[in-house]
Amino acid sequence: MILDGPDYLAPAKINLFLHVVGRRSDGYHLLQTVFRLLDCGDVLRFQIREDGLINRINPLPNVSHDEDLIVRAAKALQKISNQRLGVDIELEKKLPMGGGVGGGSSDAATALLVLNHLWQMKLSREQLIGIGLTLGADVPVFLFGKTSFAEGIGEELHEISLPQAWYLVLTPPFSVSTKDIFNSSELTRDTKPIKLTAFSAGADVFSKTHNDLEPVAIKSCPDIGRYIKWLSQFGNARMTGSGSSVFCEFATETMAQEALRQLPQDMKGFVAASCDTHPLHHLADV
């Protein structure tokens, strides 16, 4: 079944770096990172229902209806406003699950943005971000919808400006447990914090940053290291989020596509451009 109506993009993201700078008393880790959206991702379609039901017409394998982040997002929005309308939702899945490129979180954010519009709820961006934070730490950045320097547990977001870039993202055929990575005794949790002013326009994000989760992920899944090693011939390659996807930045699409053409047969990846503003940013009040 394919729903009528427009396609709504749920864009991918990459973490240009990820520093763990501490840990709160409740166990949550204090982070610093730069989120960058990409011009590719999953596609969602919606059809309003009058009976109040929230229905995913093409469920994901091994993901129950109640655990589905898209369904949870719709139900949270419905509950907070006593909304009587429901919705059928179709997902065209293009991003890997558990790959560190924000697939599920972005899907949830797109659902919140689109349903806020279709249900004519007119919630502010701040209200939507509050709902998003209850769904997952990465959901708010997609609702904020800009290239962002993030702190706290990922919810303190500050818009920054970076030069346009292209990325080759490699997607290993396995996922990494974010929970296991953060719970590892080998995870460094005392990286020195950096200041927002370090990210003025044109700044080199990579020279003095890294991903604290990367060594732990590689020890758990050595193949991640193989992907990074291959990609490093083209520049500063690193893992995004808690993995398993890795990326390298290029100045032009031609350069990124040429690297993709050299990809070994047992590896998969895609080329995407940076996206400074979420394509659905206009669906929430500023």
N, C-alpha and C positions, 0 to 999 in steps of 0.2 A: 504494500500500500504506500502510495506517495501522496502526501497532502498537497492540496492546492495552496497557492499563496507564495509570498516572497521567500527567498533564502536569506537566513540571517547568519552571519559569520561569527564563530567563536574563535578568535585568533589565538595562535600559539604564542608562548612567551619563552624567553631565555633569561637566565640570570647571568649577567656579564661577570659577576663574581658573587661569592657568598661567604661572608665572615661570621663566625660564631664568636660573639664578644662577651658572653656571659650566660648565666642561667638563673631564672627566677626561682623563688621559694616553692612555687607550685610545679616546678619541673619543666616549664616551657623555656625554650632557649631564646636568648636575645641575639638578634641577627642584624647584620647590615648587608644590603645587596642593592644592585641596580637591576630593575626589571625592564626588559625591552620587548615590546610587542612585535609580532611579525605579520606580514600580509597574507598569511595562509592559516588554515585551521579547519575545525569541524564546521558542519552546516546544520542549522536547526530550522524546522518549519513548524508552524503553529496553526491550530484551528480551534476557535472558541466553541465551548460547549455551554448549553444553558442549564445543565443538570448539576453543575458544581463538581463533577468528577475530574480528577487529574489522571490522564492516561498516556503512558508511553506506548506508542503503537509498534515500536521495534526495539524491545528490550535488549540490553547488552548481555552477552553470554556470561554466566556466573555472577551476574549482578542482580540481586532481587529488586523488586519494585520499590520497596521501602528504603533500600540502601542507595538507590540511584540518586546522585546529586542533583540532577535536573528535576526529578520529582520532588525531592526535599526542598529545593529552592521554590518551586511553584507552590507547594503546600505552606511553606513559611510565609510567603507573600500573601497567600489567600487568608491565612489565619490572622495576620497582623491587622488586616483591614476588614475582616468579616465579609470577604468577597464571595458573592453567590455564584459567579460564573466559574466554569471549569475550562479545561483545555485538552485537546489532543496534541501530543508533541512527537515529532519525528526527528531522529538524529542520524545524519550521514557522517559516520565516524571516519575521520581521516588521520587524526593524530594518534600516536601509540598510547596505550593505557600504561600508567606507571613509568612514563619515560622522562619525566621532569620538564616537559614543555607545557604543562598547565592544562591539558585536555579537559579533564573533569571539572576543574575549577572554572575554566573559561566557559564551558557549557552551562554551568550553573549561573554565572554572571550574565550570560546572554539571555537565559530564561528570565532572570529578574528584570533586565532592561526591557525586553520585548513585552513581557506581561504587564509591567508597569504602564506601558504604552497602550497595549491592546485592551486591557481591563480599565483603562482611563483612571488610574489611581493617582497619578501626579505626585508620587512620593519624590522627595528630594534625593540627590545623589548621596548625601550623608545618611539618610534613612536606609537607602539600599545597601550602602557599605556596612551599616550596622547589622543588617540581616545577613549579608554575605559573610561577615566574620564568624557568625554562628555555624556556618557551613564548612569553612576551611580557611586556613591562614592565607592562601593565595587568591581567594575569591575577590577580596577588596581591590586588588590592583587592577583587575579587569573592569571593575565598576568605576574606579578612579580614571582609568582610560588614557593614561599618559605615560611616557617614559619616566620612570620614577626611581628615586633613591629611597629605599625603605629601611626603617629601623623598628625597634621593639620586637614583636613576634611577626613582623611583616605588615602591621596595620598602620604604622606612622609613615605616610607617603608624602614625598616632596617632588614636584615636577622638576625635571632637569632637561637641558638641551644637549643633544649629542649629534655629531655629524651623521648624515645618511650613510648607511652601510648595507652590505649584503652578507648573508650567512649561509654556509654549508652546514647543515645539521645532520649528523649521522644517528640512526635510530637502531640500536642493537635489538635483536629479537628476544629480549628478556627484560624483566622489570626488577627494580631494586626496592626493598622494603624501607620506606622513609623512617618508619618507627625504629627499625633495627639499626639504621645508620645513626640516628640521633641518640639512641640508647647505648651505643658502643662505648666501652671504656677507653678506646683509643682515639676518640674524637677530641680534637683540640677545641677548647672552649674559652680561651683567653686571648684571642687575637686583639691587638690594640685597635680601638675604634678610630675611624677616619672621619673627617669633617665633610659636611655637605659642600663646602666651598671648593673641595677638590674636584668637583665635577662641573666646572665652568665650561662654557661652549668650547669645543675643540680639545678638551682634556683627553689624555691617554688613559682610558679606564683600566687597561690591562697591566701597565708597567709595575704598579705597586699593590696589586690585588691578586687574589687566588680564590679557590673554593675549598674551604675547610673540610667539606664532606667527601671530596674526591679521593684522598688516600684511603679512607675507610671503605668507600664503595669499591675501589679497585681491589682491595684485599678480599672483599666478599665476592666480587665478580671480576677476576683478572682480565677477562675479555674487554672490559671497559678501557683498561690500560692499552690494549692492542689497538682499539679504535682511536684513542688519543694519540698514540705514537704515530699511526699512519697519517692522521690529520695534521700533526705538528710540522710536517714538511712544508706546509703552506703558511704557517704563522703560529700565533699563540692559541693553541687548541686547549679546550678545557671542558669539563662536565658542566651541565646546567642543573641547578637544583640538587636533588639527591640522586640524580641519574634516572635512567641509564644513558640518556642521550648526551652527545657531545657536539661541540660546534667550533667553528673557526670563522673569523671575520674577514671580509674581503672588501676592497674599495669599489669594485664594479661587479655587475652581474656576469659579465664575460669571464672574469677571473674565477668567480665561484662556480660557474657552469663548467669551465675547463677542468677544475679540480674534481667536480662530480663525475665527469666523463672518465676520469682515471680511477674511479672507485673500484676496489676489488670485487669480484663477482659475489663473494659471500657477505658483502656489506650493503646496507641500504641507507639512503639519505635523501634529502631534498634541499633545494635552494630557495631562500625567501629573503625579501627586503625588510628592513626595519620599518615600523609603522608607528609614527609619533603620536597618533590619536586613534583610539578605538573607533571602528567604523560605526558603532551604535552609540557613541558618546552623546549624541544629541537627544537620545530618548530619556534622559534623566535631567531634571531641573538642575541648574548650576547653583 
